[in-house]
Amino acid sequence: MTDIVLGKPDRLVPVRSLFGIDSGLMVPAFGERDDHVPEIDDAYRFNPEVTLAILAGFTRDRRVMVQGLHGTGKSTHIEQVAARLNWPCVRVNLDGHISRLDLVGKDAIVVRDGRQVTEFQEGIVPWALQRPVALIFDEYDAGRPDVMFVIQRILERDGKFTLLDQNRVIHPHPYFRLFATSNTVGLGNLNGLYHGTQVLNHAQIDRWNVVATLNYLPREEEAGIVLARVPELADEAGRALIEAMVSLAELTRKGFAAGDLSTLMSPRTVITWAENSQIFRDHALAFRLTFVNKCDEAERPIVAEYFQRCFGRELEASPIDEPGPR
């Protein structure tokens, strides 16, 4: 990983002009961009409450967790805030394969002056701690318990990190920031939607200073994002199509909340559906290939009914759904 060349933020910028939020808050920002700064997505829509929570993390060094259903753009939300502040950002996915050694570091054989020597290679945690980096732990509630206790050390605002093998204590950089995203708030897989999540230690959850919840966007904003992603639909027929797609997505979310469906459409799925519609030139076929085939077979008639209500025509069954010859 290349090193960070930035030292510290060199300006204060008003939240009102940068994010369009009615707030007098000023946030620190870097004047120059680094390779680790995410690219700005002009189509992204900020949730004001979540944005303020994330800005509290950048401004006051709060540990901020963003929780919400899949596809709501939790990680992207943090990245897009960082992008507008020119703040370097690194994401780590805490899947089941991440180990303590990956986070802390380990001895590795390297070549020095033509000779093989063993030296300690820092993991991502000590690397980020010593730099002005916003470190994001994605899928925080999927991390293994032994890994989570490594993270617990740095959840304190001034938390020092001790490399036991090196007998070295690392002090956090003044502009190191820590964020996390999760589908649950450490309660585990309560509704069956998020297999692989863990019940987290409450002492660790308690160390997060701010927990923001990111829900799905209002219909108009979600339709605006889909249109920004698929500009080919920027005519009257295309806008009507997107409106129907978003309506169908809302029905799946209500169906999920009512217990009628075990799968719901995220904004990401709606965007993928719109993109696939351009590929197949058939939004019904694209719908089956994008979403219906992910659903339980017993629930597909419900999804087909949603389609009929939003598009005014029946959804043809895929060959796999049709009864075979007897």
FINU-527235 format. One line per 10 residues: number of its first residue (from 1); their letters; for each residue x, y negated, z of N, C-alpha, C, O. Coordinates in steps of 0.02 Angstrom, whole numbers, always signed. Atoms other than C-alpha are relative to their C-alpha. Example, Ala and Ser with C-alpha at 12.3 -4.5 7.8 and 13.67 -1.06 7.14 Angstrom:
2
1> as> +45:+59:+0:+615:+225:+390:+45:-60:+0:+97:-59:+33 | -42:+59:-3:+684:+53:+357:-39:-55:+37:-14:-110:+45 $
END
This chain:
326
1> mtdivlgkpd> +43:+59:+0:+0:+0:+0:+44:-62:+0:+92:-66:+39 | -40:+61:+3:+68:-172:-47:-12:-41:+63:-64:-35:+96 | +5:+38:-61:+100:-294:+93:-43:-62:-10:-55:-84:-66 | +40:+61:+1:-4:-446:+138:+48:-60:+0:+94:-63:+42 | -45:+57:+3:+79:-610:+89:-28:-60:+38:+8:-109:+49 | +31:+57:-34:-44:-725:+179:+18:+2:+74:+27:+55:+103 | -17:+4:-71:-5:-786:+355:-61:-11:+43:-77:+31:+86 | +58:+15:-40:-158:-867:+428:-47:-46:-39:-25:-77:-88 | +46:+44:+35:-314:-962:+373:+25:-72:+4:+52:-93:+56 | -27:+68:+1:-270:-1140:+322:-55:-53:-11:-40:-111:-25 $
11> rlvpvrslfg> +54:+48:+8:-442:-1221:+310:-63:+25:+34:-72:+84:+47 | +66:-15:-25:-616:-1229:+383:-52:-18:-53:-49:-72:-82 | +50:+13:+52:-765:-1215:+266:-69:+5:+32:-80:+46:+76 | +68:-1:-29:-949:-1252:+304:-41:+60:-26:-41:+74:-85 | +42:-57:+19:-1065:-1102:+306:-58:-22:-45:-79:+15:-90 | +58:+23:+39:-1205:-1208:+235:+16:-3:-75:-25:+19:-116 | -16:+6:+72:-1116:-1242:+70:+25:+66:-29:+14:+80:-88 | -30:-62:+27:-1029:-1073:+56:-51:+56:-7:-48:+96:-54 | +48:-55:+1:-1176:-958:+96:-73:-23:-4:-119:+17:-7 | +68:+25:+5:-1327:-1072:+86:-42:+12:+61:-103:+16:+57 $
21> idsglmvpaf> +36:-13:-63:-1373:-1041:+268:-4:-65:+40:+45:-102:+45 | +10:+61:-38:-1446:-1181:+373:+35:+6:+68:+4:+22:+118 | -40:-5:-60:-1307:-1184:+502:+58:-50:-4:+85:-62:-58 | -56:+46:-1:-1175:-1308:+556:+66:+35:+13:+117:+2:+24 | -61:-38:-14:-1048:-1168:+582:+53:-12:-52:+39:-13:-112 | -58:+4:+45:-876:-1192:+508:+41:+64:+10:+52:+86:+66 | -37:-63:-5:-775:-1036:+468:+69:-8:-29:+78:-44:-79 | -68:+4:+28:-588:-1014:+440:+4:+39:-65:-29:+89:-74 | -8:-33:+65:-535:-967:+265:+72:-11:-25:+107:-57:-4 | -66:+6:+31:-378:-940:+165:-7:-40:-65:-57:-36:-100 $
31> gerddhvpei> +1:+40:+61:-335:-1060:+26:+19:+39:-62:+0:+21:-118 | -22:-40:+57:-258:-927:-84:-26:+71:+7:-40:+96:+62 | +24:-69:+1:-314:-755:-135:+59:+49:-1:+111:+36:-31 | -50:-54:-2:-215:-596:-102:-28:+60:-39:-88:+63:-53 | +23:-59:+37:-224:-431:-196:-52:+40:+39:-92:+76:+10 | +47:-38:-42:-323:-360:-49:-67:-35:+9:-112:-7:+40 | +64:+36:-6:-460:-491:-61:-49:+28:-51:-32:+32:-110 | +49:-27:+49:-618:-416:-140:-20:-53:-51:-16:-113:-39 | +24:+45:+52:-684:-489:-301:-69:-26:+19:-109:+9:+50 | +65:+30:-15:-832:-607:-285:-53:+28:-48:-43:+29:-109 $
41> ddayrfnpev> +56:-23:+40:-997:-534:-345:-53:-55:+2:-87:-64:+53 | +47:+57:+2:-1105:-681:-399:-73:+23:+7:-116:-17:+25 | +69:-25:-3:-1261:-569:-403:-19:+20:+71:-78:+35:+84 | +15:-25:-67:-1248:-522:-220:-44:-49:+39:-34:-110:+35 | +44:+41:-40:-1386:-586:-104:+17:+11:+74:+18:+68:+98 | -18:-6:-70:-1338:-623:+76:-62:-2:+45:-107:-42:+36 | +51:+2:-52:-1451:-582:+222:+26:-50:+53:+79:-39:+81 | -26:+53:-45:-1436:-739:+333:+21:+25:+69:+74:+8:+93 | -16:-23:-68:-1442:-649:+501:+63:+43:+1:+106:+35:+43 | -58:-44:+2:-1317:-516:+452:+63:-40:-19:+117:-27:+6 $
51> tlailagftr> -57:+41:+20:-1206:-646:+369:+28:-38:+60:+89:-41:+70 | -23:+36:-60:-1200:-748:+530:+36:+47:+48:+85:+29:+80 | -32:-48:-44:-1158:-591:+628:+71:+16:-25:+118:+19:+14 | -66:-16:+29:-1015:-550:+509:+47:-61:+8:+106:-53:+22 | -42:+60:-7:-954:-731:+514:+23:-9:+72:+77:-36:+84 | -22:+2:-70:-950:-721:+704:+61:+45:+10:+105:+29:+49 | -59:-44:-3:-829:-577:+679:+62:-35:-27:+116:-31:+3 | -58:+35:+29:-716:-680:+567:+21:-60:+41:+80:-74:+49 | -15:+63:-34:-730:-840:+668:+23:+9:+71:+72:-21:+93 | -14:-7:-72:-729:-781:+848:+29:+68:+18:+32:+86:+77 $
61> drrvmvqglh> -32:-66:-13:-646:-610:+830:-47:+47:+37:-26:+82:+83 | +47:-48:-27:-804:-515:+874:+5:+66:-38:+16:+66:-99 | +2:-65:+33:-809:-328:+838:-72:+10:-25:-118:+14:+16 | +67:+1:+28:-958:-314:+720:-15:+66:-35:+22:+89:-78 | +24:-60:+33:-1053:-157:+671:-64:-18:-39:-109:-50:-12 | +60:+11:+41:-1180:-164:+528:-33:+67:-11:-3:+113:-40 | +36:-63:+4:-1311:-27:+537:-59:-8:-48:-89:-61:-52 | +57:+3:+45:-1442:+16:+407:-4:+63:-42:+42:+103:-43 | +9:-57:+43:-1512:+144:+287:+49:-3:-59:+79:-55:-73 | -47:-2:+55:-1407:+199:+139:-22:-44:-58:-82:-53:-70 $
71> gtgksthieq> +15:+40:+59:-1395:+87:-13:-20:-71:+15:-38:-108:-32 | +19:+69:-15:-1431:-75:+79:+59:-48:-10:+49:-109:-6 | -57:+44:+15:-1256:-141:+42:+35:-25:+62:+56:-82:+66 | -31:+21:-63:-1182:-143:+217:+73:-19:-10:+95:-73:+8 | -72:+12:+11:-999:-127:+167:+9:-57:-49:+53:-100:-40 | -6:+53:+50:-1025:-238:+16:-14:-68:+31:+16:-118:+12 | +15:+63:-34:-1100:-371:+129:+62:-28:+34:+78:-87:+28 | -62:+23:-33:-941:-379:+233:+52:-19:-52:+86:-70:-44 | -49:+16:+52:-834:-374:+77:-14:-66:-34:+32:-105:-47 | +17:+61:+35:-929:-515:-5:+10:-62:+44:+26:-116:+19 $
81> vaarlnwpcv> -17:+55:-46:-911:-624:+150:+76:-11:-2:+99:-67:-7 | -74:+5:+2:-724:-585:+150:+23:-30:-66:+71:-69:-68 | -20:+25:+66:-715:-622:-36:-6:-76:-4:+36:-109:-34 | +9:+72:+2:-782:-797:-10:+45:-37:+49:+54:-98:+44 | -48:+30:-46:-661:-828:+133:+72:+14:-21:+119:-8:+12 | -67:-21:+24:-514:-756:+33:+37:+39:+54:+98:+35:+60 | -29:-37:-55:-486:-641:+181:+17:+71:-24:-28:+106:-49 | -17:-68:+22:-390:-479:+142:-43:+51:+37:-60:+43:+95 | +49:-47:-26:-500:-328:+169:+21:+71:-20:+40:+83:-77 | -17:-70:+13:-466:-141:+184:-55:+44:+29:-76:+35:+86 $
91> rvnldghisr> +53:-45:-22:-598:-4:+194:+27:+70:+11:+67:+95:-29 | -18:-70:-15:-575:+167:+274:-64:+39:+11:-105:+20:+52 | +59:-42:-7:-706:+302:+255:+13:+53:+53:+57:+95:+44 | -12:-47:-55:-719:+400:+417:-36:+67:-13:-77:+88:+28 | +31:-65:+12:-770:+563:+336:+34:+53:+43:+81:+39:+78 | -24:-53:-44:-737:+730:+419:+72:+20:-12:+99:+59:+27 | -68:-20:+15:-566:+746:+338:+52:-50:+26:+112:-36:+25 | -47:+48:-29:-490:+590:+417:+24:+27:+67:-16:+46:+110 | -28:-26:-63:-373:+644:+557:+34:-56:+39:+42:-112:+14 | -36:+48:-41:-283:+556:+698:+65:-22:-34:+84:-80:-30 $
101> ldlvgkdaiv> -63:+16:+32:-121:+566:+599:-10:-49:-58:+32:-92:-70 | +13:+47:+54:-202:+476:+452:-7:-71:+27:+14:-119:-5 | +11:+66:-28:-251:+333:+565:+63:-27:+35:+79:-86:+27 | -56:+23:-41:-98:+325:+678:+66:+0:-39:+104:-48:-35 | -63:-8:+37:+43:+386:+565:+33:+66:+16:+13:+101:+63 | -34:-64:-11:+161:+532:+555:+71:-3:-28:+88:-47:-69 | -68:-5:+27:+340:+581:+521:-3:+27:-71:-42:+73:-86 | -1:-22:+70:+379:+602:+337:+73:+1:-24:+115:-37:+1 | -68:-4:+28:+533:+650:+237:+5:-49:-58:-34:-46:-105 | -12:+49:+53:+599:+506:+131:+73:+2:-20:+114:+31:+15 $
111> vrdgrqvtef> -68:+1:+25:+756:+478:+29:+31:-69:+15:+5:-120:-9 | -36:+61:-15:+877:+346:+98:+72:+9:-21:+107:+54:+3 | -70:-3:+23:+1043:+315:+10:+17:+70:-26:+72:+96:-15 | -13:-65:+30:+1025:+478:-82:-6:+59:+47:+8:+116:+28 | +5:-54:-48:+994:+578:+76:-72:+5:+25:-106:-46:+33 | +67:-10:-28:+833:+654:+141:+3:-11:+76:+41:+22:+111 | +3:+13:-72:+790:+585:+312:-73:+1:+21:-118:-8:-20 | +68:+1:-27:+638:+597:+424:-11:-66:+36:+27:-85:+80 | +16:+62:-34:+558:+435:+474:-76:-7:+8:-115:+26:-27 | +71:+7:-16:+392:+379:+545:-34:-46:-51:-10:-101:-65 $
121> qegivpwalq> +40:+40:+46:+262:+316:+420:-63:-22:+37:-103:+19:+60 | +59:+26:-36:+131:+203:+497:-65:+19:-35:-68:+21:-97 | +67:-11:+27:-51:+248:+475:-35:-66:-12:-6:-120:-3 | +37:+60:+20:-186:+126:+423:-14:-46:+60:-17:-107:+52 | +17:+42:-58:-226:+67:+600:+58:-44:+21:+49:-105:+25 | -54:+46:-18:-53:+3:+652:+19:-47:-58:+38:-104:-45 | -14:+44:+58:-26:-64:+474:-46:-61:+1:-23:-117:-5 | +49:+55:+3:-186:-167:+479:+5:-45:+62:-4:-105:+57 | -2:+39:-62:-166:-220:+661:+52:-57:-3:+43:-108:+29 | -55:+49:+1:-7:-316:+619:-8:-52:-55:+38:-91:-68 $
131> rpvalifdey> +9:+45:+57:-83:-413:+475:-68:-35:+4:-113:-11:+39 | +65:+34:+1:-224:-539:+443:-49:+36:-46:-64:+12:-101 | +41:-44:+41:-338:-402:+378:-67:+12:+34:-71:+18:+95 | +64:-23:-25:-522:-365:+397:-4:+75:-14:-11:+96:-72 | +2:-72:+7:-523:-177:+428:-72:+24:+9:-103:+11:+61 | +70:-24:-3:-691:-93:+390:+1:+76:+5:+28:+110:-38 | +9:-72:-5:-730:+81:+452:-70:+17:-27:-120:+4:+5 | +63:-22:+29:-864:+150:+336:-21:+67:+30:+21:+106:+54 | +28:-63:-28:-977:+294:+392:+26:+11:+70:+50:+66:+87 | -28:-3:-67:-927:+257:+570:-30:+56:+41:+5:+86:+82 $
141> dagrpdvmfv> +33:-52:-40:-1053:+379:+641:+14:+70:-26:-13:+119:+0 | -18:-67:+25:-979:+522:+538:+70:+20:+23:+93:+75:+7 | -68:-15:-22:-807:+513:+619:+3:+55:+52:-42:+61:+94 | -8:-54:-49:-743:+661:+718:+16:-30:+68:+48:-83:+72 | -11:+29:-67:-739:+635:+908:+73:-15:+16:+87:-66:+46 | -70:+12:-17:-549:+652:+920:+26:-62:-37:+70:-97:-12 | -20:+59:+38:-530:+518:+786:-29:-63:+32:+4:-115:+35 | +33:+59:-27:-654:+401:+868:+36:-27:+62:+35:-88:+74 | -34:+25:-59:-553:+393:+1027:+64:-38:-17:+89:-78:+23 | -57:+41:+23:-405:+326:+928:-24:-71:-12:+9:-120:+5 $
151> iqrilerdgk> +27:+66:+17:-515:+183:+868:-20:-37:+64:-15:-98:+67 | +23:+32:-61:-580:+151:+1043:+53:-45:+31:+38:-95:+64 | -53:+40:-29:-410:+83:+1091:+1:-71:-27:+19:-118:+9 | -7:+66:+30:-422:-63:+971:-67:-38:+0:-71:-93:-27 | +64:+34:-1:-604:-106:+1002:-1:-59:+48:-40:-106:+40 | -6:+58:-43:-555:-222:+1142:+29:-57:-42:+72:-45:-85 | -21:+55:+43:-527:-395:+1070:+76:-9:+0:+105:-21:-53 | -74:+6:-3:-347:-404:+1130:+32:+68:+9:+87:+74:+36 | -24:-68:-10:-326:-217:+1126:+67:+14:-32:+76:+5:-92 | -66:-18:+25:-147:-163:+1110:-3:+73:-22:-43:+113:+3 $
161> ftlldqnrvi> +0:-67:+26:-107:-6:+1015:+69:+30:+13:+119:+2:-8 | -63:-31:-18:+27:+112:+1079:+15:+59:-45:-25:+106:-51 | -24:-57:+39:+124:+225:+962:+42:+42:+47:+101:+27:+60 | -34:-40:-51:+170:+361:+1084:+65:+30:-27:+116:+31:+7 | -59:-31:+29:+292:+447:+965:+58:-49:-7:+116:-30:-5 | -51:+51:+12:+383:+283:+937:+17:-39:+64:+62:-81:+64 | -8:+38:-62:+370:+219:+1116:-4:-75:-16:+38:-115:+7 | +6:+69:+23:+309:+57:+1039:-72:-24:+10:-120:+12:-3 | +65:+31:-11:+166:-60:+1084:-11:-52:-54:+30:-97:-64 | +16:+47:+54:+82:-153:+940:-52:-50:+25:-106:-30:+49 $
171> hphpyfrlfa> +47:+52:-17:-1:-319:+976:-38:-20:-63:-8:-29:-116 | +38:+17:+60:-143:-364:+858:+19:-69:-27:+32:-115:+12 | -10:+65:+32:-113:-504:+733:-59:-45:+20:-115:-21:+26 | +55:+44:-21:-215:-658:+784:-59:-1:-48:-115:-19:-28 | +55:+2:+49:-317:-642:+624:-18:+69:-26:-45:+76:-81 | +26:-67:+14:-344:-455:+623:-73:+2:+20:-91:-22:+74 | +71:-5:-15:-531:-420:+616:-23:+72:-12:+4:+108:-54 | +23:-70:+3:-627:-257:+640:-75:+3:-9:-114:-29:+27 | +71:-9:+15:-794:-206:+566:-14:+75:-10:+32:+115:-20 | +20:-69:+14:-892:-44:+546:-70:-1:-31:-109:-46:-19 $
181> tsntvglgnl> +67:-9:+26:-1043:+16:+450:-23:+71:+18:+17:+117:+22 | +26:-66:-18:-1157:+159:+497:-73:+4:-19:-108:-46:-23 | +71:-11:+14:-1324:+235:+452:-40:+5:+65:-99:-13:+66 | +33:-3:-65:-1367:+267:+634:+39:-43:+49:+93:-67:+32 | -38:+37:-51:-1316:+178:+793:+28:+48:+51:+25:+37:+111 | -32:-48:-44:-1228:+329:+861:-48:+49:+32:-30:+82:+81 | +50:-46:-29:-1386:+429:+895:-4:+66:-36:-42:+110:-16 | +0:-64:+35:-1350:+568:+771:-54:+3:-54:-85:-48:-71 | +43:-11:+57:-1457:+642:+634:-72:+11:+23:-98:+67:+21 | +66:-7:-30:-1628:+607:+710:-54:+18:-51:-98:+58:-36 $
191> nglyhgtqvl> +54:-11:+49:-1733:+606:+550:+19:+49:-54:-20:+58:-101 | -20:-50:+49:-1636:+735:+451:+28:-30:-64:+46:+7:-110 | -23:+33:+61:-1581:+607:+322:+76:-5:-4:+104:-11:-59 | -72:+13:+0:-1400:+591:+376:+38:+57:+33:+64:+51:+89 | -39:-56:-24:-1320:+761:+397:+74:-20:+4:+99:-57:-38 | -71:+16:-8:-1141:+750:+459:+13:-57:+48:+70:-69:+66 | -12:+53:-49:-1169:+604:+576:+5:+31:+70:-21:+85:+83 | -14:-25:-67:-1116:+624:+757:-37:-43:+52:-54:-101:+39 | +23:+39:-57:-1188:+572:+923:+62:-32:+31:+106:+3:+56 | -60:+34:-22:-1063:+440:+974:+0:-13:+75:-52:-20:+107 $
201> nhaqidrwnv> -10:+16:-70:-993:+408:+1146:-27:-70:+14:-8:-118:-20 | +31:+65:-12:-1095:+267:+1221:+51:-52:+23:+42:-112:+10 | -52:+47:-22:-940:+189:+1300:+32:-33:-60:+54:-91:-57 | -29:+29:+60:-876:+163:+1124:-49:-48:-34:-31:-102:-56 | +51:+45:+28:-1039:+92:+1057:-3:-64:+40:-12:-119:+12 | +5:+58:-45:-1038:-24:+1207:+55:-51:-14:+48:-110:+3 | -57:+46:+13:-872:-99:+1149:-11:-43:-62:+27:-90:-73 | +14:+43:+58:-947:-168:+988:-37:-62:+24:-89:-57:+56 | +29:+62:-27:-986:-350:+1024:-65:-20:-34:-110:-48:-3 | +59:+20:+39:-1115:-374:+886:-22:+60:-41:+19:+91:-76 $
211> vatlnylpre> +28:-52:+43:-1229:-245:+804:-57:-31:-41:-108:-50:-13 | +50:+29:+45:-1325:-310:+653:-34:+55:-40:-3:+104:-58 | +38:-48:+40:-1461:-216:+561:-16:-30:-68:-43:-85:-73 | +12:+24:+68:-1470:-233:+373:-55:+43:-32:-45:+102:-46 | +55:-36:+31:-1638:-185:+300:-2:-15:-75:+38:-54:-101 | +6:+13:+72:-1693:-180:+119:-24:-71:-11:-60:-100:+29 | +15:+69:+16:-1711:-348:+35:-73:-9:-19:-106:+39:-38 | +67:+13:+26:-1877:-432:-5:-3:+17:-75:+47:+17:-110 | +10:-23:+68:-1951:-377:-171:+31:-47:-53:+64:-24:-99 | -25:+48:+50:-1906:-537:-266:+76:+2:-4:+105:+0:-59 $
221> eeagivlarv> -74:+0:+0:-1724:-532:-212:+27:+66:-28:+77:+66:-64 | -23:-64:+26:-1706:-347:-250:-7:+2:-76:+37:+26:-111 | +10:+2:+72:-1780:-373:-423:+53:-45:-33:+77:-31:-88 | -51:+45:+26:-1659:-518:-448:+68:+33:-5:+105:+22:-53 | -64:-35:+2:-1510:-408:-406:+1:+51:-57:+50:+57:-94 | +3:-50:+54:-1567:-270:-525:+7:-35:-68:+43:-12:-112 | -5:+37:+63:-1589:-399:-663:+70:-26:-12:+94:-26:-68 | -69:+24:+8:-1416:-470:-629:+46:+57:-21:+94:+46:-58 | -41:-57:+18:-1343:-295:-644:-14:+26:-71:+30:+52:-105 | +19:-25:+66:-1438:-252:-802:-29:-59:-40:-90:-63:-49 $
231> peladeagra> +26:+60:+34:-1451:-416:-900:-37:+15:-65:-71:-28:-91 | +37:-18:+61:-1519:-321:-1052:-75:-3:+12:-114:-5:-36 | +71:+1:-16:-1687:-324:-961:-26:-71:+15:-78:-79:+46 | +18:+69:-15:-1694:-514:-952:-51:-28:-49:-43:-85:-72 | +56:+27:+39:-1852:-531:-1057:-65:+19:+37:-63:+49:+90 | +63:-11:-35:-2036:-520:-1013:-13:+74:+14:-33:+92:+70 | +12:-72:-9:-2050:-333:-1040:+49:+29:+51:+31:+71:+92 | -51:-25:-46:-1888:-302:-946:-15:-19:+72:-7:+21:+118 | +16:+22:-68:-1942:-405:-797:-59:+39:+28:-61:+57:+87 | +57:-40:-22:-2108:-311:-790:+23:+70:+19:-2:+99:+68 $
241> lieamvslae> -26:-67:-15:-2012:-147:-794:+35:+1:+67:+25:+46:+108 | -36:+4:-64:-1900:-201:-651:-49:-8:+57:-41:+22:+110 | +50:+9:-52:-2050:-258:-552:-33:+66:+18:-44:+81:+77 | +31:-66:-13:-2130:-86:-571:+49:+47:+34:+30:+85:+78 | -52:-42:-32:-1966:+0:-524:+5:-16:+74:+8:+28:+116 | -7:+20:-70:-1951:-101:-365:-63:+19:+39:-58:+39:+97 | +63:-20:-33:-2135:-68:-324:+2:+74:+17:-18:+95:+71 | -4:-72:-13:-2105:+119:-342:+49:+14:+57:+37:+57:+99 | -49:-9:-54:-1951:+106:-231:-31:-16:+68:-19:+19:+117 | +32:+18:-63:-2054:+20:-98:-48:+55:+22:-54:+69:+82 $
251> ltrkgfaagd> +46:-55:-19:-2183:+160:-105:+38:+59:+29:+14:+90:+77 | -39:-56:-28:-2048:+291:-76:+23:-16:+71:+26:+28:+114 | -22:+19:-67:-1988:+192:+75:-58:+4:+50:-49:+26:+107 | +59:-7:-44:-2163:+182:+146:-17:+73:+10:-36:+94:+65 | +13:-72:-6:-2187:+367:+108:+48:+33:+48:+29:+78:+86 | -50:-27:-46:-2026:+405:+201:-17:-18:+72:-12:+23:+117 | +17:+22:-68:-2079:+301:+350:-61:+37:+27:-66:+48:+87 | +60:-35:-21:-2247:+391:+353:+10:+75:+7:-34:+111:+31 | -13:-71:-5:-2165:+562:+344:-23:+40:-60:-22:+102:-58 | +23:-36:+60:-2232:+603:+170:+58:+22:-43:+53:+72:-79 $
261> lstlmsprtv> -59:-16:+40:-2059:+604:+89:+61:+7:+45:+65:-24:+98 | -63:-6:-36:-1888:+658:+148:+56:-37:-36:+113:-38:-11 | -50:+37:+39:-1797:+555:+16:-30:-67:-20:-90:-71:-36 | +25:+66:+20:-1812:+371:-22:+47:-32:-51:+105:-12:-58 | -40:+34:+51:-1751:+256:-159:+34:-61:+31:+1:-105:+59 | -37:+58:-23:-1614:+135:-108:+6:-51:-57:-6:-33:-115 | -13:+48:+54:-1578:-26:-204:+52:+25:-50:+48:+12:-110 | -51:-28:+45:-1426:+65:-273:-32:+47:-51:-14:+47:-110 | +33:-46:+45:-1540:+199:-345:-41:-38:-52:-43:-17:-110 | +39:+39:+48:-1652:+67:-425:+45:-28:-55:+27:-27:-114 $
271> itwaensqif> -47:+27:+49:-1502:-13:-509:+23:+56:-47:+27:+46:-108 | -22:-57:+42:-1442:+158:-569:-56:+20:-48:-43:+35:-106 | +57:-17:+43:-1617:+195:-636:-5:-50:-58:-13:-30:-115 | +3:+50:+53:-1619:+31:-732:+57:+9:-51:+48:+2:-111 | -58:-11:+45:-1445:+66:-802:-12:+63:-43:+1:+62:-103 | +13:-62:+38:-1494:+244:-851:-56:-9:-51:-56:+24:-104 | +53:+13:+48:-1650:+177:-935:+29:-29:-65:+3:-16:-119 | -32:+27:+60:-1536:+83:-1053:+37:+54:-38:+44:+50:-100 | -36:-55:+33:-1439:+241:-1089:-49:+45:-38:-38:+62:-96 | +46:-49:+29:-1588:+356:-1121:-57:-32:-40:-93:+2:-76 $
281> rdhalafrlt> +55:+35:+34:-1707:+222:-1188:-68:+29:+17:-114:+27:-23 | +63:-30:-24:-1843:+307:-1086:+2:-5:+77:+39:+33:+109 | -7:+10:-72:-1874:+246:-909:-30:+59:+40:-12:+69:+98 | +27:-58:-35:-1978:+401:-864:+53:+56:+5:+63:+86:+57 | -54:-49:-1:-1838:+519:-916:+56:-22:+48:+82:+18:+86 | -53:+26:-44:-1712:+408:-828:-20:+7:+74:+21:+20:+116 | +24:-7:-69:-1820:+412:-671:+8:+72:+24:+30:+84:+81 | -7:-71:-21:-1823:+603:-669:+74:+16:+13:+91:+49:+62 | -71:-17:-7:-1635:+612:-695:+34:-38:+56:+84:-15:+84 | -32:+42:-52:-1596:+474:-571:-24:+17:+70:+15:+19:+117 $
291> fvnkcdeaer> +27:-8:-68:-1712:+512:-427:-41:+63:+11:-31:+98:+61 | +48:-55:-13:-1846:+646:-449:+37:+65:+12:+19:+103:+57 | -36:-64:-8:-1721:+788:-468:+38:+5:+65:+63:+59:+82 | -31:-3:-66:-1647:+741:-299:-51:+17:+54:-33:+33:+110 | +53:-10:-50:-1814:+765:-213:-17:+74:+10:-5:+116:-34 | +25:-67:-14:-1883:+920:-132:-56:+16:-50:-99:-27:-64 | +50:-17:+50:-1990:+1014:-259:-71:-9:+26:-116:-28:-11 | +67:+6:-28:-2138:+1011:-141:-22:-74:+3:-82:-88:+7 | +17:+71:-6:-2129:+820:-134:-4:-34:-68:-24:-92:-72 | +0:+32:+65:-2115:+789:-321:-69:-22:-24:-74:-74:-56 $
301> pivaeyfqrc> +66:+27:+19:-2304:+777:-349:-16:-67:+32:-49:-109:+2 | +12:+65:-33:-2307:+634:-223:+37:-54:-37:+11:-109:-49 | -39:+49:+38:-2168:+546:-317:-32:-14:-67:-34:-71:-90 | +34:+9:+65:-2260:+576:-481:-62:-44:+8:-78:-84:-36 | +58:+43:-13:-2415:+496:-404:+21:-73:+7:-12:-118:-19 | -26:+68:-6:-2312:+343:-355:+15:-28:-69:+0:-86:-84 | -17:+23:+68:-2250:+333:-535:-63:-19:-38:-65:-70:-72 | +63:+15:+36:-2428:+341:-602:-30:-66:+25:-58:-104:-14 | +29:+61:-28:-2483:+202:-484:+39:-62:-23:+9:-115:-31 | -40:+58:+17:-2340:+88:-535:+5:-11:-76:+11:-68:-99 $
311> fgreleaspi> -9:+7:+72:-2330:+124:-722:-63:+14:-40:-64:+4:-101 | +63:-10:+34:-2509:+171:-763:-1:+59:-48:-44:+63:-92 | +0:-61:+40:-2464:+337:-843:+31:+56:+39:+67:+46:+88 | -25:-58:-37:-2423:+512:-790:+74:+10:-12:+100:-6:-66 | -71:-18:+7:-2245:+567:-760:+3:+72:-22:-17:+117:+14 | -5:-69:+25:-2211:+719:-866:+47:+40:+44:+100:+15:+66 | -42:-42:-42:-2142:+863:-766:+61:+23:-39:+58:+35:-99 | -59:-27:+32:-1965:+919:-801:-8:+75:-9:-48:+105:+27 | +9:-72:+12:-1946:+1096:-869:+7:+43:+62:-25:+95:+67 | -11:-41:-59:-1886:+1158:-701:-61:+2:+46:-70:+48:+85 $
321> depgpr> +59:+4:-41:-2049:+1102:-620:-59:+39:-29:-106:+56:+7 | +55:-33:+32:-2160:+1189:-746:-1:+74:+18:+52:+106:+19 | +3:-71:-17:-2223:+1363:-698:+23:+43:-59:+7:+28:-116 | -25:-43:+52:-2137:+1500:-796:-51:+52:-22:-103:+58:+10 | +47:-51:+24:-2221:+1641:-894:-8:+56:+51:+39:+76:+85 | +15:-55:-47:-2304:+1776:-790:+2:+67:-36:-9:+119:-5 $
END
